């Protein structure tokens, strides 16, 4: 039992410590997470991003400022729609996203190869366990 809890703690810690360096810029997990979100939903507002990611508007605004300063995104307000943002990836941002997406797909393939070795019963147990862990963590 202790080993399972230790493994969960290690996974959580690894994700929080993962700093990516791209073209001389260090990107922290919060920045990477926001970039991945923006990759899928580019025209949005800070309130919607904060709600979806479970963060404050201030945290999102500060992270967007850092990403803009690092030359990864450009952002503009829509004049006709108050609080709506137009966020575009710069060339540097597009290159980074290609690297991040390639890395994510590689990791997913490794996970899938392992999952395919499990019996259907084991897959069900793992799935239910992970769902329960997410539920517990979401309530914290």
C-alpha positions as a Markdown table, in Angstrom:
| # | Residue | x | y | z |
|---|---|---|---|---|
| 1 | Unk | 0.0 | 0.0 | 0.0 |
| 2 | Unk | 2.8 | 2.4 | 0.9 |
| 3 | Unk | 4.5 | 1.7 | -2.4 |
| 4 | Unk | 1.4 | 2.8 | -4.3 |
| 5 | Unk | 1.1 | 6.1 | -2.4 |
| 6 | Unk | 4.8 | 6.7 | -2.9 |
| 7 | Unk | 4.4 | 6.1 | -6.6 |
| 8 | Unk | 1.6 | 8.6 | -6.8 |
| 9 | Unk | 3.7 | 11.2 | -4.9 |
| 10 | Unk | 6.6 | 10.6 | -7.3 |
| 11 | Unk | 4.4 | 11.0 | -10.4 |
| 12 | Unk | 3.0 | 14.2 | -9.0 |
| 13 | Unk | 6.4 | 15.5 | -8.1 |
| 14 | Unk | 7.9 | 14.7 | -11.5 |
| 15 | Unk | 5.2 | 16.5 | -13.3 |
| 16 | Unk | 5.6 | 19.6 | -11.1 |
| 17 | Unk | 9.4 | 19.7 | -11.5 |
| 18 | Unk | 9.5 | 19.2 | -15.3 |
| 19 | Unk | 11.2 | 22.3 | -16.7 |
| 20 | Unk | 11.6 | 22.4 | -20.5 |
| 21 | Unk | 14.2 | 24.5 | -22.1 |
| 22 | Unk | 13.4 | 25.7 | -25.7 |
| 23 | Unk | 15.6 | 28.1 | -27.6 |
| 24 | Unk | 17.2 | 29.3 | -24.4 |
| 25 | Unk | 13.9 | 29.9 | -22.6 |
| 26 | Unk | 13.1 | 27.9 | -19.5 |
| 27 | Unk | 9.4 | 26.9 | -19.3 |
| 28 | Unk | 7.9 | 25.8 | -16.1 |
| 29 | Unk | 5.0 | 23.3 | -15.8 |
| 30 | Unk | 2.4 | 26.0 | -15.3 |
| 31 | Unk | 3.5 | 27.6 | -18.6 |
| 32 | Unk | 3.6 | 24.3 | -20.4 |
| 33 | Unk | 0.1 | 23.4 | -19.2 |
| 34 | Unk | -1.3 | 26.7 | -20.3 |
| 35 | Unk | 0.4 | 26.4 | -23.7 |
| 36 | Unk | -1.1 | 23.0 | -24.2 |
| 37 | Unk | -4.5 | 24.3 | -23.3 |
| 38 | Unk | -4.1 | 27.3 | -25.7 |
| 39 | Unk | -3.0 | 24.9 | -28.5 |
| 40 | Unk | -6.5 | 23.5 | -28.5 |
| 41 | Unk | -8.5 | 26.7 | -27.7 |
| 42 | Unk | -6.8 | 29.8 | -29.0 |
| 43 | Unk | -9.5 | 32.5 | -29.0 |
| 44 | Unk | -10.9 | 32.7 | -25.5 |
| 45 | Unk | -10.9 | 34.8 | -22.3 |
| 46 | Unk | -9.0 | 34.7 | -19.1 |
| 47 | Unk | -12.1 | 33.8 | -17.1 |
| 48 | Unk | -12.8 | 30.8 | -19.3 |
| 49 | Unk | -9.2 | 29.6 | -19.2 |
| 50 | Unk | -9.1 | 30.0 | -15.4 |
| 51 | Unk | -12.3 | 28.0 | -14.9 |
| 52 | Unk | -11.2 | 25.2 | -17.2 |
| 53 | Unk | -7.8 | 24.9 | -15.6 |
| 54 | Unk | -8.9 | 25.5 | -12.0 |
| 55 | Unk | -6.7 | 28.5 | -11.5 |
| 56 | Unk | -7.2 | 32.1 | -10.7 |
| 57 | Unk | -7.6 | 34.8 | -13.4 |
| 58 | Unk | -4.5 | 36.5 | -11.9 |
| 59 | Unk | -2.4 | 33.3 | -12.3 |
| 60 | Unk | -3.5 | 33.0 | -16.0 |
| 61 | Unk | -2.8 | 36.6 | -16.7 |
| 62 | Unk | 0.6 | 36.5 | -15.2 |
| 63 | Unk | 1.5 | 33.3 | -17.1 |
| 64 | Unk | 0.2 | 34.8 | -20.3 |
| 65 | Unk | 2.5 | 37.8 | -19.7 |
| 66 | Unk | 5.5 | 35.5 | -19.2 |
| 67 | Unk | 4.7 | 33.5 | -22.3 |
| 68 | Unk | 4.4 | 36.7 | -24.4 |
| 69 | Unk | 7.7 | 38.1 | -22.9 |
| 70 | Unk | 9.4 | 34.8 | -23.8 |
| 71 | Unk | 8.2 | 35.3 | -27.4 |
| 72 | Unk | 6.0 | 32.3 | -27.6 |
| 73 | Unk | 2.6 | 33.9 | -28.0 |
| 74 | Unk | 1.1 | 37.2 | -29.1 |
| 75 | Unk | -2.1 | 38.3 | -27.5 |
| 76 | Unk | -4.5 | 41.0 | -28.3 |
| 77 | Unk | -7.9 | 42.0 | -26.9 |
| 78 | Unk | -10.8 | 42.0 | -29.3 |
| 79 | Unk | -12.1 | 45.6 | -29.4 |
| 80 | Unk | -15.7 | 44.6 | -30.1 |
| 81 | Unk | -15.7 | 41.8 | -27.4 |
| 82 | Unk | -14.7 | 42.9 | -23.9 |
| 83 | Unk | -12.4 | 40.5 | -22.2 |
| 84 | Unk | -12.0 | 38.3 | -25.3 |
| 85 | Unk | -8.4 | 37.5 | -26.2 |
| 86 | Unk | -6.9 | 36.6 | -29.5 |
| 87 | Unk | -3.9 | 34.5 | -28.7 |
| 88 | Unk | -1.6 | 33.3 | -31.5 |
| 89 | Unk | 1.5 | 31.3 | -31.3 |
| 90 | Unk | 4.6 | 33.0 | -32.7 |
| 91 | Unk | 7.0 | 31.0 | -34.9 |
| 92 | Unk | 9.0 | 30.2 | -31.8 |
| 93 | Unk | 5.8 | 29.1 | -30.1 |
| 94 | Unk | 4.8 | 26.9 | -33.0 |
| 95 | Unk | 8.2 | 25.2 | -32.9 |
| 96 | Unk | 7.9 | 24.6 | -29.2 |
| 97 | Unk | 4.4 | 23.2 | -29.6 |
| 98 | Unk | 5.6 | 20.8 | -32.2 |
| 99 | Unk | 8.3 | 19.5 | -29.7 |
| 100 | Unk | 5.8 | 19.3 | -26.8 |
| 101 | Unk | 3.2 | 17.5 | -28.9 |
| 102 | Unk | 5.8 | 15.0 | -30.2 |
| 103 | Unk | 7.0 | 14.4 | -26.7 |
| 104 | Unk | 3.5 | 13.9 | -25.4 |
| 105 | Unk | 2.7 | 11.4 | -28.2 |
| 106 | Unk | 5.9 | 9.5 | -27.5 |
| 107 | Unk | 5.0 | 9.2 | -23.9 |
| 108 | Unk | 1.4 | 8.1 | -24.7 |
| 109 | Unk | 2.7 | 5.4 | -27.0 |
| 110 | Unk | 4.9 | 4.0 | -24.2 |
| 111 | Unk | 1.9 | 4.0 | -21.9 |
| 112 | Unk | -0.3 | 2.3 | -24.5 |
| 113 | Unk | 2.3 | -0.4 | -25.1 |
| 114 | Unk | 2.3 | -1.2 | -21.4 |
| 115 | Unk | -1.5 | -1.0 | -21.1 |
| 116 | Unk | -1.9 | -3.5 | -24.0 |
| 117 | Unk | 0.0 | -6.1 | -21.9 |
| 118 | Unk | -2.6 | -5.9 | -19.1 |
| 119 | Unk | -5.7 | -8.2 | -18.9 |
| 120 | Unk | -9.1 | -6.6 | -19.3 |
| 121 | Unk | -9.7 | -7.1 | -15.5 |
| 122 | Unk | -6.4 | -5.4 | -14.7 |
| 123 | Unk | -7.2 | -2.5 | -17.0 |
| 124 | Unk | -10.5 | -2.1 | -15.2 |
| 125 | Unk | -8.9 | -2.1 | -11.8 |
| 126 | Unk | -6.3 | 0.5 | -12.9 |
| 127 | Unk | -8.9 | 2.7 | -14.5 |
| 128 | Unk | -11.2 | 2.7 | -11.5 |
| 129 | Unk | -8.2 | 3.4 | -9.2 |
| 130 | Unk | -7.0 | 6.3 | -11.3 |
| 131 | Unk | -10.6 | 7.7 | -11.5 |
| 132 | Unk | -10.8 | 7.5 | -7.7 |
| 133 | Unk | -7.4 | 9.2 | -7.2 |
| 134 | Unk | -8.5 | 12.0 | -9.5 |
| 135 | Unk | -11.8 | 12.4 | -7.6 |
| 136 | Unk | -9.9 | 12.6 | -4.3 |
| 137 | Unk | -7.3 | 15.1 | -5.5 |
| 138 | Unk | -10.0 | 17.3 | -7.2 |
| 139 | Unk | -11.7 | 17.7 | -3.8 |
| 140 | Unk | -8.5 | 19.0 | -2.1 |
